[in-house]
């Protein structure tokens, strides 16, 4: 089974779980996003081969305003224009050096994907914490050898969030993922999945957390 098929299975592990633990984005998905761009606090460097290192003009981060949420992509990251069913947003680091053999073999790029769900759809899940626990259980049952570390609960722009780092091995390649679950309005849940190779984790870790911290819900006020 090819890696891209396996990753789709991980991303859509079950309808009852936001297991967006990885996704591969192809070039024909990408387009220069027509979204509002703002100059914000500089993001941490997320690519060893970015414009800053090559002498090219430095890029700015991109603020994306979507239906229900907004998020800021780091400099050099590009939004996908075509999305698989159920995915709200996908993006990759276009500055990443993907010339290595593992990138070509797996057709992989460091990426972000966002999905949402409604806890009310599941009678056996009574809370946000229960929902996240069910996702972890589903991942363990589906991905052999997956491990979790660095779980943290915090507030992100006024919303309750749970951040989990996980490691997995697929098709003889080691991956590292940051899963971020955000409690939305009523029983809604958003899941952000930042995915990279294990060897690149030290480069991307601070960038993933910085991007997660930029996630902001758009609340509707009922009069």
LINHUKA-V228884 format. One record per pair of residues at least 4 apart in sequence whose C-alpha atoms are under 8 Angstrom apart, sorted by the first residue. I is the first residue (numbers start at 0). J is the second residue. If there is no record, write none. Layout:
((I	J) (I	J))
//
This chain:
((0	4) (0	5) (1	5) (2	6) (2	105) (2	169) (2	170) (3	7) (3	22) (3	23) (3	105) (3	106) (4	8) (5	9) (6	10) (6	20) (6	21) (6	22) (6	23) (7	11) (7	21) (7	22) (8	12) (9	18) (9	19) (9	20) (9	21) (9	138) (9	141) (9	142) (10	17) (10	18) (10	19) (10	20) (10	21) (10	22) (11	16) (11	17) (11	18) (11	19) (12	16) (12	17) (12	18) (12	137) (12	138) (12	141) (13	17) (13	18) (13	137) (15	121) (15	134) (16	130) (16	133) (16	134) (16	137) (17	114) (17	115) (17	116) (17	134) (17	190) (18	134) (18	135) (18	137) (18	138) (19	112) (19	113) (19	114) (19	178) (19	190) (19	191) (19	192) (20	176) (20	178) (20	192) (20	193) (20	194) (21	110) (21	112) (21	176) (21	192) (21	193) (21	194) (22	110) (22	111) (22	112) (22	194) (23	106) (23	107) (23	108) (23	110) (24	28) (24	79) (24	89) (24	90) (24	91) (24	107) (24	108) (24	110) (25	29) (25	106) (28	79) (28	80) (28	81) (28	82) (29	77) (29	78) (29	79) (29	80) (29	81) (30	77) (30	78) (30	79) (30	80) (31	77) (31	78) (32	77) (32	78) (32	80) (34	61) (34	62) (34	63) (34	64) (35	61) (35	62) (35	63) (35	64) (36	60) (36	61) (36	62) (36	63) (37	59) (37	60) (37	61) (37	62) (38	59) (38	60) (39	60) (41	60) (42	60) (42	73) (42	74) (42	206) (42	209) (43	205) (43	206) (43	209) (44	202) (44	203) (44	206) (45	49) (45	73) (45	202) (45	203) (45	205) (45	206) (46	92) (46	94) (46	95) (46	202) (46	203) (47	52) (47	95) (47	202) (48	52) (48	53) (48	94) (48	95) (48	96) (49	53) (49	75) (49	94) (49	95) (50	54) (50	55) (50	56) (50	57) (50	58) (50	94) (51	55) (51	56) (51	57) (57	74) (58	74) (58	75) (59	73) (59	74) (59	75) (60	71) (60	72) (60	73) (60	74) (60	75) (60	76) (61	71) (61	72) (61	73) (61	74) (62	69) (62	70) (62	71) (62	72) (63	69) (63	70) (63	71) (63	72) (64	68) (64	69) (64	70) (65	69) (66	217) (67	216) (67	217) (67	218) (68	214) (68	215) (68	216) (68	217) (69	213) (69	214) (69	215) (69	216) (69	217) (70	210) (70	211) (70	213) (70	214) (70	215) (71	210) (71	213) (71	214) (72	76) (72	77) (72	210) (73	206) (73	210) (75	92) (75	93) (75	94) (76	90) (76	91) (76	92) (76	93) (76	94) (77	90) (77	91) (77	92) (77	93) (78	88) (78	89) (78	90) (78	91) (79	88) (79	89) (79	90) (79	91) (82	86) (82	87) (82	88) (82	89) (85	114) (85	115) (86	112) (86	113) (86	114) (86	115) (87	112) (87	113) (87	114) (87	115) (88	111) (88	112) (88	113) (88	114) (89	110) (89	111) (89	112) (89	113) (90	110) (90	111) (90	112) (91	108) (91	109) (91	110) (91	111) (92	108) (92	109) (92	110) (95	108) (95	109) (97	102) (97	103) (97	107) (97	108) (98	102) (98	103) (99	103) (100	104) (101	105) (101	106) (101	107) (101	172) (102	106) (102	107) (102	108) (103	107) (108	195) (109	193) (109	194) (109	195) (109	196) (110	193) (110	194) (110	195) (111	191) (111	192) (111	193) (111	194) (112	191) (112	192) (112	193) (113	189) (113	190) (113	191) (113	192) (114	189) (114	190) (114	191) (115	187) (115	188) (115	189) (115	190) (116	187) (116	188) (116	189) (117	186) (117	187) (117	188) (118	124) (118	125) (118	126) (118	127) (118	130) (118	186) (118	187) (118	188) (119	124) (119	186) (124	129) (124	130) (125	129) (125	130) (126	130) (127	131) (127	182) (127	186) (127	188) (128	132) (129	133) (130	134) (131	135) (131	161) (131	180) (132	136) (133	137) (134	138) (135	139) (136	140) (137	141) (138	142) (138	145) (139	143) (139	144) (139	145) (139	146) (142	167) (143	167) (144	167) (144	168) (145	165) (145	166) (145	167) (145	168) (146	165) (146	166) (146	167) (147	163) (147	164) (147	165) (147	166) (148	163) (148	164) (148	165) (149	162) (149	163) (149	164) (150	161) (150	162) (150	163) (150	164) (151	161) (151	162) (151	163) (152	159) (152	160) (152	161) (152	162) (153	159) (153	160) (153	161) (153	162) (154	158) (154	159) (154	160) (155	159) (155	160) (155	181) (155	212) (155	213) (155	214) (155	215) (156	212) (156	213) (156	214) (156	215) (156	216) (158	181) (158	182) (158	183) (158	215) (158	216) (159	181) (159	182) (160	179) (160	180) (160	181) (160	182) (161	179) (161	180) (161	181) (162	177) (162	178) (162	179) (162	180) (163	177) (163	178) (163	179) (164	175) (164	176) (164	177) (164	178) (165	175) (165	176) (165	177) (165	178) (166	173) (166	174) (166	175) (166	176) (166	197) (167	173) (167	174) (167	175) (168	172) (168	173) (168	174) (169	173) (169	174) (172	196) (173	196) (173	197) (173	198) (174	194) (174	195) (174	196) (174	197) (175	194) (175	195) (175	196) (175	197) (175	200) (176	192) (176	193) (176	194) (176	195) (177	191) (177	192) (177	193) (177	194) (177	207) (178	190) (178	191) (178	192) (178	193) (179	190) (179	191) (179	192) (179	211) (180	188) (180	189) (180	190) (180	191) (181	188) (181	189) (181	190) (182	186) (182	187) (182	188) (182	189) (183	187) (183	188) (183	189) (183	216) (184	218) (191	211) (193	207) (195	199) (195	200) (195	203) (196	200) (199	203) (200	204) (201	205) (202	206) (203	207) (204	208) (205	209) (206	210) (207	211) (208	212) (209	213) (210	214))
//
